[in-house]
């Protein structure tokens, strides 16, 4: 084998390549390249050997076949410590290749820009992944670089005498993660184009592609390590799009609560009313609508001020100066909204630790798959869309809701969809006055909702009640009637629906069936 060190450079992302290649040339490396990469390097004044000179074969099929040749891949894959491999290279006149610098065709970028199937398939890289995988497989002898961000470290290592085995291993691992993500993007695209994703038609396999956003101090508890990852290729309207404007770093639990708050407030993302949601432990403690942001917060907080202490507040509109002033005397962990007015930021930034977050609400969660981790696997479902068409709603009782009750039933149905099951919401005047969440018994959730309302001095007479799933027995309706509830909204669908309807009629309660369950387990 020759003592001259040789590198193959073939990249789509050309950031930082020229200085890196210049550094290699100064160290005596021979540079082998293809196509546009070779042109770029020559224009920079570097001496470059075309891959076709190494293979003795021209590029063919419009550049589809350039490096797929034994003269390249044998040079990469030859095991330096095996005499047979060395003899095979010498017999064929092939030289060894000690460095592979490749990044792949921009498949995802082309698809995102609207490329059709034919154009997208032209951006499926074949030679690039093959070069990377070959070099990563032989990382004991070959250095492989797929990320321009690693150029400086690699060049410094060569200048210092060579890349260590530990660093080559790190780079190889990065390659296999990179090619895996690349292949998964293609598989996902083909599945979507073939109508295999969503509804009842889930593909046989799903590859979850994650990119680390940031490490976290710890998980749910201090003895659990944690990090925040973004789902690569997810639709717009996702949590990794958040921007932190102020405050302490976000924790694992903070992010869970922000997600729950945004889910809840997204029910009013297009409303002409100001909506405020306060969340503790991923479920709302108070939700309210108002004409002004400040009033929406005051009303949401009043629903359960004890639980609101240290809570996460979410708005469906940019936070105004008046709303900031209304919140200024409350202890809150996080405020999240589409934006903040300048005066609002000035008021809220006085609190050093208060986290201020912006996230766009348009399209929140639309088209996303929802993954639930179980030991040994995942449950995958279509994400819950907080959309509330009324075409299947029907009044099932003798008494119809009044106009005022209809307004509150619509509000309560949107609110209950964000509450952990079993979920019961008592509402009046587009404000939650009592929330019962997460109980094993729906009747217990009803009792908690009533208790919360009474603790804050709310008048339950004339309130409406929303249940995220059907009432299995009439006892839930009886309990609601005892508290003065005058209208109920629920999915219906119980084998005892007639018994439940009869109970509502006995109490003079108006009841609406939505035909849709909004269980949040």
GUNUMAR-136316 format. One record per residue (C-alpha): residue in three letters; chain; y, x, z. Coordinates in steps of 0.5 Angstrom, whole numbers, plus 2048, in hexadecimal, padded with zeros to 3 digits. Layout:
REC sevex dodren  yy  xx  zz
REC   ALA      A   Y   X   Z
...
END
This chain:
REC sevex dodren  yy  xx  zz
REC   UNK      A 800 800 800
REC   UNK      A 807 802 7FE
REC   UNK      A 80C 805 804
REC   UNK      A 811 801 801
REC   UNK      A 812 7FA 805
REC   UNK      A 813 7F4 800
REC   UNK      A 816 7ED 802
REC   UNK      A 816 7E7 7FE
REC   UNK      A 81C 7E3 7FE
REC   UNK      A 81C 7DC 7FB
REC   UNK      A 821 7D7 7FF
REC   UNK      A 824 7D0 7FD
REC   UNK      A 829 7D1 803
REC   UNK      A 82D 7D7 801
REC   UNK      A 831 7D8 808
REC   UNK      A 831 7DF 80A
REC   UNK      A 82C 7E1 805
REC   UNK      A 831 7E7 802
REC   UNK      A 833 7EB 808
REC   UNK      A 82B 7EA 80B
REC   UNK      A 829 7ED 804
REC   UNK      A 82E 7F2 804
REC   UNK      A 82C 7F4 80B
REC   UNK      A 825 7F5 808
REC   UNK      A 827 7F9 802
REC   UNK      A 82A 7FE 806
REC   UNK      A 824 7FF 80A
REC   UNK      A 820 800 804
REC   UNK      A 81D 7FA 803
REC   UNK      A 81B 7F7 7FC
REC   UNK      A 81D 7F0 7FA
REC   UNK      A 819 7EB 7F6
REC   UNK      A 81C 7E5 7F4
REC   UNK      A 81C 7DF 7F0
REC   UNK      A 821 7DA 7EC
REC   UNK      A 827 7D9 7EF
REC   UNK      A 826 7DD 7F5
REC   UNK      A 825 7E3 7F1
REC   UNK      A 82B 7E2 7ED
REC   UNK      A 82F 7E1 7F3
REC   UNK      A 82D 7E8 7F6
REC   UNK      A 82E 7EB 7EF
REC   UNK      A 835 7E9 7EF
REC   UNK      A 836 7EC 7F6
REC   UNK      A 834 7F2 7F3
REC   UNK      A 82D 7F3 7F6
REC   UNK      A 827 7F6 7F2
REC   UNK      A 822 7F0 7F1
REC   UNK      A 81B 7F0 7EE
REC   UNK      A 819 7E9 7EB
REC   UNK      A 813 7E6 7EE
REC   UNK      A 810 7E6 7E6
REC   UNK      A 811 7ED 7E6
REC   UNK      A 80C 7EE 7EC
REC   UNK      A 807 7E8 7EA
REC   UNK      A 807 7EA 7E2
REC   UNK      A 808 7E3 7E1
REC   UNK      A 80E 7DF 7DF
REC   UNK      A 811 7D9 7E3
REC   UNK      A 80E 7D3 7DF
REC   UNK      A 80F 7CB 7DF
REC   UNK      A 816 7CC 7E0
REC   UNK      A 816 7D0 7E7
REC   UNK      A 810 7CC 7EA
REC   UNK      A 80C 7D2 7EA
REC   UNK      A 80F 7D9 7EC
REC   UNK      A 80C 7DC 7F2
REC   UNK      A 805 7D9 7F2
REC   UNK      A 801 7DF 7F0
REC   UNK      A 7FC 7E4 7F3
REC   UNK      A 801 7E9 7F2
REC   UNK      A 806 7E6 7F7
REC   UNK      A 801 7E3 7FC
REC   UNK      A 7FC 7E8 7FC
REC   UNK      A 802 7ED 7FE
REC   UNK      A 804 7E8 804
REC   UNK      A 7FD 7E6 806
REC   UNK      A 7FA 7ED 806
REC   UNK      A 7F7 7EF 80D
REC   UNK      A 7FA 7F6 80E
REC   UNK      A 7F5 7F8 813
REC   UNK      A 7EF 7F6 80E
REC   UNK      A 7ED 7FC 80A
REC   UNK      A 7EA 7F7 805
REC   UNK      A 7F1 7F3 804
REC   UNK      A 7F4 7FA 803
REC   UNK      A 7EF 7FC 7FE
REC   UNK      A 7F0 7F5 7FA
REC   UNK      A 7F7 7F6 7F9
REC   UNK      A 7F7 7FD 7F7
REC   UNK      A 7F1 7FB 7F2
REC   UNK      A 7F6 7F5 7EF
REC   UNK      A 7FC 7F9 7EF
REC   UNK      A 7FF 7F4 7F4
REC   UNK      A 804 7F7 7F9
REC   UNK      A 805 7F4 800
REC   UNK      A 80B 7EF 802
REC   UNK      A 80D 7F0 809
REC   UNK      A 813 7EB 80A
REC   UNK      A 813 7E4 807
REC   UNK      A 81A 7E0 807
REC   UNK      A 819 7D9 805
REC   UNK      A 81D 7D2 806
REC   UNK      A 81A 7CC 802
REC   UNK      A 81D 7C7 7FD
REC   UNK      A 822 7C2 800
REC   UNK      A 81D 7BC 800
REC   UNK      A 820 7B8 805
REC   UNK      A 827 7B9 803
REC   UNK      A 826 7B7 7FC
REC   UNK      A 822 7B1 7FF
REC   UNK      A 828 7AF 803
REC   UNK      A 82D 7B0 7FD
REC   UNK      A 829 7AA 7FA
REC   UNK      A 824 7AE 7F5
REC   UNK      A 81F 7AA 7F2
REC   UNK      A 817 7AB 7F2
REC   UNK      A 818 7B0 7EC
REC   UNK      A 81D 7B4 7EF
REC   UNK      A 81B 7B4 7F6
REC   UNK      A 814 7B7 7F3
REC   UNK      A 818 7BD 7F0
REC   UNK      A 81A 7BF 7F7
REC   UNK      A 813 7BF 7FA
REC   UNK      A 812 7C7 7FA
REC   UNK      A 80C 7CA 7F9
REC   UNK      A 80D 7D1 7F8
REC   UNK      A 811 7D2 7FE
REC   UNK      A 80C 7CF 804
REC   UNK      A 807 7D3 801
REC   UNK      A 80B 7D9 802
REC   UNK      A 80D 7D7 809
REC   UNK      A 806 7D5 80B
REC   UNK      A 803 7DC 808
REC   UNK      A 808 7E0 80C
REC   UNK      A 807 7DC 812
REC   UNK      A 800 7DD 812
REC   UNK      A 800 7E4 811
REC   UNK      A 806 7E5 816
REC   UNK      A 802 7EB 819
REC   UNK      A 804 7EF 814
REC   UNK      A 80A 7EB 810
REC   UNK      A 810 7E8 813
REC   UNK      A 812 7E1 810
REC   UNK      A 819 7DE 810
REC   UNK      A 81B 7D7 80F
REC   UNK      A 821 7D6 813
REC   UNK      A 828 7D9 811
REC   UNK      A 829 7D9 818
REC   UNK      A 824 7DF 819
REC   UNK      A 827 7E4 814
REC   UNK      A 82B 7E8 819
REC   UNK      A 825 7E8 81E
REC   UNK      A 820 7EA 819
REC   UNK      A 825 7EF 816
REC   UNK      A 827 7F2 81C
REC   UNK      A 81F 7F3 81E
REC   UNK      A 81E 7F7 817
REC   UNK      A 824 7FB 819
REC   UNK      A 821 7FD 820
REC   UNK      A 81A 7FF 81D
REC   UNK      A 817 7F8 81B
REC   UNK      A 815 7F1 81D
REC   UNK      A 811 7F0 823
REC   UNK      A 80A 7ED 823
REC   UNK      A 80D 7E8 828
REC   UNK      A 813 7E6 823
REC   UNK      A 80F 7E6 81D
REC   UNK      A 80B 7E1 821
REC   UNK      A 811 7DD 823
REC   UNK      A 813 7DD 81C
REC   UNK      A 80C 7DA 819
REC   UNK      A 80C 7D5 81E
REC   UNK      A 813 7D3 81B
REC   UNK      A 810 7D3 814
REC   UNK      A 80A 7CE 816
REC   UNK      A 80F 7C9 819
REC   UNK      A 814 7C9 814
REC   UNK      A 80E 7C8 80E
REC   UNK      A 80B 7C3 812
REC   UNK      A 812 7BF 813
REC   UNK      A 813 7C0 80C
REC   UNK      A 80C 7BD 80A
REC   UNK      A 80D 7B7 80F
REC   UNK      A 814 7B6 80B
REC   UNK      A 811 7B5 805
REC   UNK      A 80B 7B1 807
REC   UNK      A 810 7AC 80B
REC   UNK      A 814 7AB 804
REC   UNK      A 80E 7AA 800
REC   UNK      A 80B 7A5 806
REC   UNK      A 812 7A1 806
REC   UNK      A 812 7A1 7FE
REC   UNK      A 80B 79E 7FE
REC   UNK      A 80D 799 803
REC   UNK      A 809 79C 808
REC   UNK      A 80D 79C 80E
REC   UNK      A 810 796 812
REC   UNK      A 80D 78F 814
REC   UNK      A 806 78F 814
REC   UNK      A 805 794 80F
REC   UNK      A 805 79B 813
REC   UNK      A 802 7A1 80F
REC   UNK      A 7FB 7A4 812
REC   UNK      A 7FF 7AA 815
REC   UNK      A 806 7AB 817
REC   UNK      A 809 7B1 818
REC   UNK      A 80F 7B2 81D
REC   UNK      A 814 7B7 81C
REC   UNK      A 818 7B9 821
REC   UNK      A 81E 7BE 822
REC   UNK      A 820 7C1 828
REC   UNK      A 827 7BE 82A
REC   UNK      A 828 7C2 831
REC   UNK      A 824 7C4 837
REC   UNK      A 825 7C0 83D
REC   UNK      A 825 7C2 844
REC   UNK      A 81F 7BE 846
REC   UNK      A 81C 7B8 844
REC   UNK      A 81B 7B1 848
REC   UNK      A 81A 7B6 84F
REC   UNK      A 81C 7BD 850
REC   UNK      A 815 7C0 84F
REC   UNK      A 814 7BD 848
REC   UNK      A 817 7C1 842
REC   UNK      A 81A 7BD 83D
REC   UNK      A 81E 7BE 836
REC   UNK      A 822 7B9 831
REC   UNK      A 81F 7B9 82A
REC   UNK      A 822 7B5 824
REC   UNK      A 81D 7B2 820
REC   UNK      A 81E 7B5 819
REC   UNK      A 81F 7B0 813
REC   UNK      A 821 7AA 818
REC   UNK      A 825 7A5 815
REC   UNK      A 82D 7A5 817
REC   UNK      A 82E 7A2 81E
REC   UNK      A 82A 7A6 823
REC   UNK      A 82C 7AA 829
REC   UNK      A 82C 7B1 827
REC   UNK      A 833 7AF 823
REC   UNK      A 836 7AE 82A
REC   UNK      A 83C 7B3 82B
REC   UNK      A 83E 7B5 832
REC   UNK      A 845 7B5 833
REC   UNK      A 846 7B7 83B
REC   UNK      A 842 7B8 841
REC   UNK      A 83B 7BB 844
REC   UNK      A 835 7BC 83F
REC   UNK      A 831 7B6 83E
REC   UNK      A 82A 7B6 841
REC   UNK      A 824 7B3 83F
REC   UNK      A 825 7AD 843
REC   UNK      A 82C 7AC 841
REC   UNK      A 829 7AC 83A
REC   UNK      A 824 7A7 83B
REC   UNK      A 82A 7A2 83E
REC   UNK      A 82F 7A3 838
REC   UNK      A 829 7A1 834
REC   UNK      A 828 79B 838
REC   UNK      A 830 799 838
REC   UNK      A 831 79A 831
REC   UNK      A 82B 796 82F
REC   UNK      A 82E 790 833
REC   UNK      A 835 791 831
REC   UNK      A 833 791 82A
REC   UNK      A 831 78A 82A
REC   UNK      A 839 789 829
REC   UNK      A 83A 78F 824
REC   UNK      A 83D 78A 81F
REC   UNK      A 840 785 824
REC   UNK      A 848 784 825
REC   UNK      A 847 783 82C
REC   UNK      A 847 78A 831
REC   UNK      A 841 78B 834
REC   UNK      A 83F 78F 83A
REC   UNK      A 838 791 83C
REC   UNK      A 837 795 843
REC   UNK      A 830 798 843
REC   UNK      A 82C 79B 849
REC   UNK      A 825 79D 848
REC   UNK      A 825 79B 841
REC   UNK      A 826 794 842
REC   UNK      A 82D 790 842
REC   UNK      A 830 78E 849
REC   UNK      A 835 78B 846
REC   UNK      A 838 788 83F
REC   UNK      A 83E 785 83D
REC   UNK      A 842 783 837
REC   UNK      A 84A 782 837
REC   UNK      A 850 782 833
REC   UNK      A 852 789 836
REC   UNK      A 84E 78F 837
REC   UNK      A 850 790 83F
REC   UNK      A 84F 788 840
REC   UNK      A 848 789 83D
REC   UNK      A 846 78F 842
REC   UNK      A 849 78C 848
REC   UNK      A 845 786 847
REC   UNK      A 83E 78A 845
REC   UNK      A 840 78E 84C
REC   UNK      A 841 788 850
REC   UNK      A 83A 785 84E
REC   UNK      A 836 78A 852
REC   UNK      A 83C 78F 855
REC   UNK      A 836 793 85A
REC   UNK      A 832 794 854
REC   UNK      A 838 796 84F
REC   UNK      A 839 79C 854
REC   UNK      A 837 7A3 850
REC   UNK      A 836 79F 84A
REC   UNK      A 836 7A0 843
REC   UNK      A 83C 79B 83F
REC   UNK      A 83B 79A 838
REC   UNK      A 840 796 834
REC   UNK      A 840 793 82D
REC   UNK      A 847 796 82B
REC   UNK      A 84B 79C 82C
REC   UNK      A 84D 79C 833
REC   UNK      A 855 79A 834
REC   UNK      A 85A 79D 839
REC   UNK      A 859 797 83D
REC   UNK      A 852 797 83E
REC   UNK      A 852 79E 840
REC   UNK      A 857 79C 845
REC   UNK      A 852 797 848
REC   UNK      A 84C 79C 848
REC   UNK      A 851 7A1 84C
REC   UNK      A 84F 79F 853
REC   UNK      A 848 79E 852
REC   UNK      A 842 7A3 852
REC   UNK      A 83F 7A4 84C
REC   UNK      A 83A 7A9 849
REC   UNK      A 83B 7A8 841
REC   UNK      A 840 7A4 83D
REC   UNK      A 83D 7A3 836
REC   UNK      A 841 79F 830
REC   UNK      A 842 7A0 828
REC   UNK      A 849 7A4 82A
REC   UNK      A 84E 7A5 82F
REC   UNK      A 856 7A4 82F
REC   UNK      A 85A 7AA 830
REC   UNK      A 85D 7A7 836
REC   UNK      A 856 7A5 839
REC   UNK      A 853 7AC 838
REC   UNK      A 859 7AE 83C
REC   UNK      A 858 7AA 842
REC   UNK      A 850 7AB 842
REC   UNK      A 850 7B2 842
REC   UNK      A 853 7B3 848
REC   UNK      A 84C 7B1 84B
REC   UNK      A 849 7B8 84A
REC   UNK      A 842 7B6 84A
REC   UNK      A 842 7AF 846
REC   UNK      A 83F 7B0 840
REC   UNK      A 843 7AD 83A
REC   UNK      A 83E 7AC 834
REC   UNK      A 83F 7A9 82D
REC   UNK      A 83A 7A6 828
REC   UNK      A 83B 7A2 822
REC   UNK      A 838 79B 823
REC   UNK      A 837 799 81C
REC   UNK      A 830 799 81A
REC   UNK      A 82E 79A 821
REC   UNK      A 826 79B 821
REC   UNK      A 826 797 81A
REC   UNK      A 81F 79A 816
REC   UNK      A 81D 79E 81C
REC   UNK      A 816 79E 81E
REC   UNK      A 815 79E 826
REC   UNK      A 810 7A2 829
REC   UNK      A 80D 7A1 830
REC   UNK      A 809 7A7 833
REC   UNK      A 802 7A6 836
REC   UNK      A 7FD 7AB 838
REC   UNK      A 7FA 7AE 832
REC   UNK      A 7FE 7AA 82D
REC   UNK      A 804 7A6 82B
REC   UNK      A 805 79F 82A
REC   UNK      A 80A 79E 824
REC   UNK      A 80E 797 822
REC   UNK      A 814 795 81E
REC   UNK      A 81A 796 822
REC   UNK      A 81D 790 826
REC   UNK      A 823 78D 822
REC   UNK      A 828 78A 826
REC   UNK      A 829 784 821
REC   UNK      A 829 77D 822
REC   UNK      A 828 778 81D
REC   UNK      A 828 771 81F
REC   UNK      A 824 76E 819
REC   UNK      A 81E 76D 81D
REC   UNK      A 821 76B 824
REC   UNK      A 820 764 826
REC   UNK      A 822 75F 82B
REC   UNK      A 81B 75D 82F
REC   UNK      A 81E 758 834
REC   UNK      A 821 751 835
REC   UNK      A 828 754 836
REC   UNK      A 82C 759 831
REC   UNK      A 830 75F 834
REC   UNK      A 837 75E 834
REC   UNK      A 83C 762 830
REC   UNK      A 83E 766 836
REC   UNK      A 836 767 838
REC   UNK      A 835 769 831
REC   UNK      A 83A 76F 831
REC   UNK      A 837 771 837
REC   UNK      A 82F 770 835
REC   UNK      A 831 775 82F
REC   UNK      A 834 77A 834
REC   UNK      A 82E 77A 838
REC   UNK      A 829 77A 833
REC   UNK      A 82C 781 830
REC   UNK      A 82D 783 837
REC   UNK      A 826 782 83A
REC   UNK      A 823 786 833
REC   UNK      A 825 78C 837
REC   UNK      A 823 78B 83E
REC   UNK      A 81C 78E 840
REC   UNK      A 816 788 840
REC   UNK      A 815 784 843
REC   UNK      A 81C 782 842
REC   UNK      A 821 77D 844
REC   UNK      A 828 77C 843
REC   UNK      A 82D 777 846
REC   UNK      A 833 777 843
REC   UNK      A 83A 773 843
REC   UNK      A 840 774 83F
REC   UNK      A 83D 779 83B
REC   UNK      A 83C 77D 841
REC   UNK      A 835 77F 844
REC   UNK      A 835 77C 84B
REC   UNK      A 82E 77E 84D
REC   UNK      A 829 783 84A
REC   UNK      A 822 783 84C
REC   UNK      A 81E 789 849
REC   UNK      A 817 78C 849
REC   UNK      A 813 787 84E
REC   UNK      A 80C 786 84D
REC   UNK      A 80E 77E 84E
REC   UNK      A 813 77B 849
REC   UNK      A 814 776 84F
REC   UNK      A 816 77C 854
REC   UNK      A 81B 77F 84E
REC   UNK      A 81E 778 84E
REC   UNK      A 81E 778 856
REC   UNK      A 822 77F 856
REC   UNK      A 827 77D 850
REC   UNK      A 829 777 855
REC   UNK      A 829 77C 85B
REC   UNK      A 82E 780 857
REC   UNK      A 832 77B 855
REC   UNK      A 833 778 85C
REC   UNK      A 834 77F 85F
REC   UNK      A 83A 77F 85B
REC   UNK      A 83C 778 85C
REC   UNK      A 83B 776 855
REC   UNK      A 83B 76E 854
REC   UNK      A 834 76D 851
REC   UNK      A 835 766 850
REC   UNK      A 836 765 849
REC   UNK      A 833 76C 847
REC   UNK      A 82E 76D 841
REC   UNK      A 828 771 841
REC   UNK      A 824 776 83C
REC   UNK      A 81D 778 83D
REC   UNK      A 81B 77D 838
REC   UNK      A 814 77A 838
REC   UNK      A 811 773 839
REC   UNK      A 810 770 83F
REC   UNK      A 809 770 841
REC   UNK      A 80A 76A 846
REC   UNK      A 80F 765 848
REC   UNK      A 810 768 84E
REC   UNK      A 816 76D 84B
REC   UNK      A 819 767 848
REC   UNK      A 819 763 84F
REC   UNK      A 81C 76A 852
REC   UNK      A 821 76A 84D
REC   UNK      A 823 763 84E
REC   UNK      A 824 764 856
REC   UNK      A 829 769 855
REC   UNK      A 82D 764 850
REC   UNK      A 82B 767 849
REC   UNK      A 82D 762 844
REC   UNK      A 82A 765 83E
REC   UNK      A 825 76A 83C
REC   UNK      A 823 76E 836
REC   UNK      A 81C 771 835
REC   UNK      A 817 773 830
REC   UNK      A 812 76D 831
REC   UNK      A 80B 76E 82F
REC   UNK      A 807 76D 835
REC   UNK      A 801 768 836
REC   UNK      A 805 765 83B
REC   UNK      A 80B 764 837
REC   UNK      A 80B 75C 838
REC   UNK      A 80A 75D 83F
REC   UNK      A 810 761 83F
REC   UNK      A 814 75D 83B
REC   UNK      A 813 757 83F
REC   UNK      A 815 75B 845
REC   UNK      A 81C 75C 842
REC   UNK      A 81D 755 840
REC   UNK      A 81B 753 847
REC   UNK      A 821 757 849
REC   UNK      A 826 755 844
REC   UNK      A 825 75C 841
REC   UNK      A 827 75E 83A
REC   UNK      A 822 763 837
REC   UNK      A 822 767 830
REC   UNK      A 81C 76A 82D
REC   UNK      A 81D 770 829
REC   UNK      A 816 772 826
REC   UNK      A 817 779 827
REC   UNK      A 815 77D 82D
REC   UNK      A 81A 783 830
REC   UNK      A 815 786 835
REC   UNK      A 817 78D 837
REC   UNK      A 811 791 83A
END
